[in-house]
């Protein structure tokens, strides 16, 4: 019985020691493009989408605070917010669903995630389909070039 208790105590001590070596925050790297997006779990996709939306809104409000309400930066932030006003109206689930649909086309997997989000938001706000298609084609070319350079 003593050996069992001693073994259990050593086992728990080892777990504590090895657990202390791990960082307190998880090592999370954001997806760079559709290939990486498709590898995420549903929960990771949802958390990423919510974080992206919150970060986007925070960045726009910080520009106003840091630069002042009458600065060119604030004007740019206001214009950007107006142009992508669907961001506040699109839920995390809708953003994940939109990105899933966007990246279901294999040609789109080279497109960086930030570009895909902007394209989805333009689609959700009802922007001109011809303009959106031009953006998609340009993003595909740039994404393919980035992939070639990285290899």
BAFI-3210 file (N, C-alpha, C; in Angstrom, 3 decimals, decimal comma, padded with zeros to 6 digits):
// residues 151
n [1|2|3|4|5|6|7|8|9|10|11|12|13|14|15|16|17|18|19|20|21|22|23|24|25|26|27|28|29|30|31|32|33|34|35|36|37|38|39|40|41|42|43|44|45|46|47|48|49|50|51|52|53|54|55|56|57|58|59|60|61|62|63|64|65|66|67|68|69|70|71|72|73|74|75|76|77|78|79|80|81|82|83|84|85|86|87|88|89|90|91|92|93|94|95|96|97|98|99|100|101|102|103|104|105|106|107|108|109|110|111|112|113|114|115|116|117|118|119|120|121|122|123|124|125|126|127|128|129|130|131|132|133|134|135|136|137|138|139|140|141|142|143|144|145|146|147|148|149|150|151]
n.u [000,821|001,961|003,839|002,205|000,966|003,247|004,165|001,995|002,156|004,663|004,084|002,081|003,630|005,473|003,809|003,025|005,503|006,265|004,080|004,406|006,406|005,249|004,028|001,817|-000,104|-001,737|-000,045|-000,844|-001,234|-002,308|-004,359|-002,909|-003,830|-006,299|-005,672|-004,572|-006,729|-008,705|-007,725|-008,267|-010,200|-013,783|-014,400|-012,018|-012,097|-014,390|-013,652|-011,466|-012,738|-014,433|-012,528|-011,094|-013,034|-013,548|-011,001|-010,678|-012,668|-011,732|-009,267|-010,059|-011,314|-009,191|-007,527|-008,884|-008,713|-005,912|-004,999|-006,632|-009,814|-010,116|-008,133|-006,366|-006,055|-008,211|-010,290|-009,812|-010,258|-012,989|-014,069|-013,280|-014,677|-017,310|-017,336|-017,070|-019,216|-020,805|-019,425|-019,979|-022,473|-022,359|-022,293|-020,075|-020,538|-021,680|-019,542|-017,650|-019,083|-019,280|-016,557|-015,975|-017,537|-016,352|-013,698|-014,233|-013,943|-011,293|-009,442|-009,379|-007,943|-005,357|-005,582|-004,944|-006,099|-007,035|-007,698|-009,702|-011,657|-012,307|-013,319|-015,508|-017,059|-017,661|-019,216|-021,327|-022,426|-023,570|-022,181|-021,059|-020,907|-019,108|-016,918|-016,170|-015,424|-013,180|-011,504|-011,184|-009,831|-007,445|-006,486|-006,068|-003,946|-001,920|-001,754|-000,913|001,562|002,880|002,948|004,642|007,047|007,590|008,200]
n.v [-001,189|001,213|001,567|002,013|004,456|006,058|005,859|007,056|009,629|010,437|010,369|012,387|014,569|014,667|015,321|017,890|019,238|019,007|020,262|022,859|023,802|024,449|027,191|029,756|030,778|029,587|028,450|030,008|030,349|032,483|031,634|031,757|031,555|030,009|027,270|026,804|027,679|025,769|023,636|024,126|023,466|023,491|024,978|026,449|027,991|029,554|030,963|032,359|033,954|035,577|036,903|038,231|040,003|041,577|042,657|044,149|046,134|047,341|048,334|050,313|052,133|052,822|054,233|056,640|057,597|057,753|059,438|061,647|063,251|064,854|064,252|063,074|060,319|059,546|060,195|058,332|055,979|056,259|056,240|053,675|052,126|052,725|051,679|048,991|048,301|046,112|044,502|044,819|043,769|041,160|037,999|035,890|033,242|033,573|034,720|032,630|030,698|032,025|032,189|029,484|028,758|030,416|029,441|026,900|026,704|025,483|027,112|029,414|028,957|029,905|032,519|035,113|035,169|037,608|039,093|037,452|037,763|040,486|040,410|038,703|040,323|042,442|041,072|040,291|042,766|043,413|044,461|045,337|042,617|042,233|043,840|042,581|040,073|040,806|041,587|039,107|037,648|039,140|038,789|036,046|035,831|037,289|035,765|033,283|034,023|034,730|032,246|030,861|032,253|031,670|028,985]
n.w [000,000|000,782|-001,240|-003,432|-002,736|-002,563|-005,216|-006,578|-005,493|-006,511|-009,216|-009,452|-008,654|-010,735|-012,882|-012,109|-012,153|-014,890|-016,039|-015,166|-016,772|-019,173|-021,161|-019,888|-021,579|-024,504|-027,463|-030,148|-033,524|-036,011|-038,846|-042,065|-044,659|-046,841|-046,872|-044,329|-042,787|-043,298|-041,881|-039,237|-036,255|-035,725|-033,432|-033,056|-035,370|-034,908|-032,555|-033,585|-035,535|-033,970|-032,383|-034,397|-035,398|-033,103|-032,681|-034,993|-034,741|-032,369|-033,251|-035,062|-033,312|-031,668|-033,376|-033,617|-030,982|-030,566|-032,621|-032,655|-033,073|-035,391|-037,170|-040,146|-039,935|-038,325|-040,026|-042,048|-040,578|-039,981|-042,575|-043,406|-041,561|-042,302|-044,904|-044,432|-042,896|-042,369|-040,683|-037,944|-037,966|-038,698|-037,401|-035,439|-036,162|-038,699|-040,066|-039,967|-041,419|-043,879|-044,603|-044,779|-046,973|-048,905|-048,987|-049,879|-052,547|-054,258|-055,613|-054,160|-051,858|-051,657|-051,035|-048,754|-045,338|-044,245|-046,538|-047,540|-045,562|-045,878|-048,506|-048,112|-046,382|-048,081|-049,947|-048,268|-047,712|-050,059|-052,246|-055,592|-057,774|-059,870|-059,214|-056,838|-057,836|-059,322|-057,240|-055,992|-057,990|-058,166|-055,537|-055,588|-057,415|-056,054|-053,704|-054,728|-055,726|-053,357|-052,111|-053,882|-053,496|-050,829|-050,885]
ca.u [000,000|002,849|004,450|001,172|000,829|004,491|004,145|000,994|002,706|005,700|003,408|001,464|004,715|006,030|002,834|003,115|006,774|006,209|003,035|004,914|007,283|004,464|003,612|000,460|-001,010|-001,507|000,687|-001,832|-000,825|-003,478|-004,242|-002,422|-004,607|-007,352|-005,140|-004,466|-008,082|-009,431|-007,177|-008,727|-011,450|-014,913|-014,257|-010,919|-012,578|-015,317|-012,873|-010,677|-013,636|-014,866|-011,357|-010,786|-014,041|-013,313|-009,747|-010,926|-013,395|-010,824|-008,259|-010,674|-011,551|-007,894|-007,023|-009,540|-008,176|-004,493|-004,706|-007,516|-011,020|-010,094|-006,931|-006,574|-006,184|-009,582|-011,141|-009,613|-010,933|-014,435|-014,402|-013,118|-015,785|-018,519|-017,241|-017,182|-020,144|-021,422|-018,639|-020,712|-023,744|-022,079|-021,900|-018,945|-021,007|-021,841|-018,210|-017,092|-019,820|-018,880|-015,198|-016,052|-018,057|-015,339|-012,553|-014,623|-013,375|-009,851|-008,655|-009,325|-007,172|-004,106|-005,903|-004,730|-007,332|-007,511|-008,346|-010,938|-012,643|-012,768|-014,152|-016,787|-017,833|-018,189|-020,307|-022,448|-023,046|-024,241|-021,382|-021,080|-020,281|-017,978|-015,810|-015,761|-014,714|-011,857|-010,726|-010,858|-008,792|-006,200|-006,032|-005,553|-002,617|-000,986|-001,583|-000,106|002,933|003,421|003,215|005,844|008,208|007,840|008,710]
ca.v [000,000|002,372|001,725|002,587|005,860|006,716|005,928|008,052|010,933|010,755|010,621|013,715|015,550|014,763|016,062|019,285|019,788|019,152|021,239|024,205|024,200|024,941|028,583|029,926|031,013|028,623|028,911|030,073|031,101|032,688|031,042|032,719|031,447|029,005|025,947|026,749|027,851|024,508|022,685|024,461|022,851|024,418|025,876|027,366|028,933|030,493|031,845|033,242|034,919|036,540|037,711|039,094|041,066|042,470|043,364|045,114|047,265|048,004|049,079|051,531|053,099|053,281|055,249|057,890|058,036|058,064|060,490|062,796|063,109|065,616|063,902|062,244|058,912|059,350|060,209|057,032|054,975|056,426|055,782|052,219|051,563|052,850|050,777|047,602|048,391|044,823|043,792|044,814|043,078|039,767|037,263|034,979|032,069|033,956|034,898|031,288|030,081|032,703|031,782|028,075|028,764|031,048|028,540|025,616|026,743|025,244|028,226|030,481|028,595|030,667|033,900|035,372|035,199|038,985|039,441|036,670|038,396|041,716|040,020|038,210|041,456|043,163|040,245|040,354|044,083|043,550|045,227|044,913|041,302|042,352|044,369|041,526|039,048|041,351|041,488|037,687|037,280|039,789|038,125|034,728|036,027|037,678|034,617|032,280|034,555|034,602|030,823|030,500|032,873|030,988|027,628]
ca.w [000,000|000,837|-002,551|-004,297|-002,358|-002,960|-006,682|-006,949|-005,122|-007,489|-010,488|-009,367|-008,612|-012,088|-013,691|-011,695|-012,631|-016,343|-016,335|-014,884|-017,861|-020,304|-021,000|-019,372|-022,695|-025,576|-028,635|-031,214|-034,692|-036,852|-040,178|-043,057|-045,895|-046,811|-046,520|-042,865|-042,247|-043,403|-040,909|-037,888|-035,803|-035,726|-032,280|-033,347|-036,388|-034,272|-031,678|-034,432|-036,170|-032,949|-032,049|-035,536|-035,415|-031,972|-032,925|-036,066|-034,151|-031,420|-034,012|-035,589|-032,237|-031,157|-034,298|-033,242|-029,691|-030,679|-033,582|-032,478|-033,900|-036,642|-037,931|-041,343|-039,515|-037,860|-041,217|-042,681|-039,750|-040,179|-043,925|-043,409|-040,789|-043,125|-046,048|-043,971|-041,776|-042,080|-039,682|-036,689|-038,150|-039,030|-036,198|-035,609|-036,900|-040,100|-040,641|-040,169|-042,519|-045,106|-044,953|-045,205|-048,341|-049,747|-049,140|-050,472|-053,896|-054,096|-056,163|-053,164|-050,664|-051,601|-050,645|-047,321|-044,560|-044,128|-047,806|-047,625|-044,674|-046,532|-049,646|-047,577|-045,877|-049,244|-050,472|-047,324|-047,765|-051,350|-053,208|-056,983|-057,942|-060,790|-058,417|-055,912|-058,606|-059,635|-056,005|-055,791|-058,960|-057,752|-054,311|-055,980|-058,014|-054,999|-052,816|-055,424|-055,780|-051,984|-051,889|-054,660|-052,870|-049,552|-051,122]
c.u [000,864|003,485|003,461|001,017|002,061|004,542|003,181|001,505|003,787|005,098|002,785|002,517|005,305|005,096|002,915|004,375|006,729|005,154|003,506|005,819|006,519|004,085|002,155|-000,545|-000,721|-000,752|-000,270|-001,260|-002,042|-003,288|-003,810|-003,281|-005,640|-006,878|-005,078|-005,840|-008,811|-008,930|-007,668|-009,998|-012,554|-014,806|-013,149|-011,340|-013,490|-014,562|-012,054|-011,563|-014,094|-013,705|-010,997|-011,748|-013,808|-012,040|-009,898|-011,617|-012,507|-009,792|-008,838|-010,905|-010,244|-007,277|-007,598|-008,948|-006,735|-004,229|-005,547|-008,659|-010,988|-008,893|-007,279|-006,739|-007,613|-010,541|-011,041|-010,344|-012,444|-014,855|-014,315|-014,281|-017,075|-018,505|-017,415|-018,165|-020,849|-020,674|-019,368|-022,007|-023,577|-021,606|-020,685|-019,333|-021,149|-020,489|-017,552|-017,768|-019,420|-017,487|-015,149|-016,506|-017,008|-014,183|-012,943|-014,190|-011,862|-008,971|-008,488|-008,421|-005,842|-004,333|-005,691|-006,056|-007,893|-008,226|-009,674|-012,027|-013,190|-013,672|-015,505|-017,658|-018,417|-019,347|-021,538|-023,150|-023,686|-023,485|-021,444|-020,279|-019,080|-016,738|-015,281|-014,976|-013,320|-010,946|-010,284|-009,732|-007,445|-005,626|-005,481|-004,141|-001,577|-000,712|-000,723|001,353|003,602|003,790|004,473|007,105|008,587|008,436|010,117]
c.v [001,251|002,639|002,376|004,078|006,644|006,884|006,981|009,459|011,364|011,104|012,017|014,819|015,765|015,556|017,555|019,940|020,008|020,164|022,664|024,703|024,774|026,395|028,665|030,147|030,005|029,258|028,860|030,910|031,261|032,041|032,114|032,716|030,331|027,615|025,780|026,879|026,513|023,458|022,945|023,691|023,911|025,434|026,890|028,411|029,983|031,460|032,831|034,331|035,988|037,459|038,683|040,278|042,070|043,286|044,436|046,356|048,037|048,850|050,375|052,565|053,624|054,333|056,597|058,452|058,504|059,282|061,749|062,746|063,859|065,275|063,115|060,766|058,615|059,337|058,870|055,934|055,057|055,914|054,255|051,554|051,621|051,847|049,321|047,510|047,077|044,081|043,729|044,025|041,594|039,069|036,389|033,752|032,379|034,136|033,545|030,616|030,698|032,309|030,318|027,997|029,331|030,099|027,157|025,547|026,581|026,375|029,352|030,169|029,329|032,095|034,069|035,575|036,614|039,447|038,710|037,284|039,653|041,392|039,525|039,360|042,287|042,389|040,356|041,700|044,357|044,387|044,575|043,622|041,355|042,844|043,306|040,447|039,521|041,278|040,047|037,269|037,880|039,104|036,744|034,846|036,365|036,519|033,532|032,734|034,428|033,163|030,379|031,037|032,132|029,607|027,674]
c.w [000,000|-000,524|-003,531|-004,012|-002,789|-004,484|-007,179|-006,639|-006,114|-008,850|-010,506|-009,323|-010,000|-012,994|-013,374|-012,232|-014,138|-016,766|-016,112|-015,995|-019,049|-020,077|-020,560|-020,495|-023,797|-026,736|-029,815|-032,351|-035,593|-038,221|-041,180|-044,322|-045,745|-046,453|-045,003|-042,209|-042,220|-042,426|-039,487|-037,542|-035,840|-034,597|-032,520|-034,375|-035,762|-033,372|-032,498|-035,031|-035,173|-032,579|-033,160|-035,569|-034,298|-032,171|-033,983|-035,520|-033,180|-032,149|-034,555|-034,496|-031,669|-032,070|-033,912|-031,955|-029,838|-031,559|-033,371|-033,473|-035,230|-037,522|-039,189|-040,991|-039,069|-039,042|-041,955|-041,904|-039,944|-041,550|-044,000|-042,684|-041,598|-044,270|-045,647|-042,812|-041,471|-040,993|-038,351|-036,763|-038,476|-037,762|-036,499|-036,409|-038,386|-040,789|-040,909|-041,358|-043,855|-045,555|-045,400|-046,659|-049,303|-050,023|-049,657|-051,938|-053,767|-054,631|-055,148|-051,976|-050,559|-051,106|-049,146|-046,590|-044,420|-045,382|-047,943|-046,746|-045,335|-047,712|-049,156|-047,087|-047,014|-049,869|-049,580|-047,365|-049,120|-052,364|-054,587|-057,180|-058,880|-060,053|-057,474|-056,651|-058,998|-058,409|-055,746|-056,728|-058,579|-056,517|-054,614|-056,553|-056,953|-054,037|-053,439|-055,500|-054,414|-051,696|-052,639|-054,002|-051,580|-049,759|-051,509]
res [x|x|x|x|x|x|x|x|x|x|x|x|x|x|x|x|x|x|x|x|x|x|x|x|x|x|x|x|x|x|x|x|x|x|x|x|x|x|x|x|x|x|x|x|x|x|x|x|x|x|x|x|x|x|x|x|x|x|x|x|x|x|x|x|x|x|x|x|x|x|x|x|x|x|x|x|x|x|x|x|x|x|x|x|x|x|x|x|x|x|x|x|x|x|x|x|x|x|x|x|x|x|x|x|x|x|x|x|x|x|x|x|x|x|x|x|x|x|x|x|x|x|x|x|x|x|x|x|x|x|x|x|x|x|x|x|x|x|x|x|x|x|x|x|x|x|x|x|x|x|x]
***
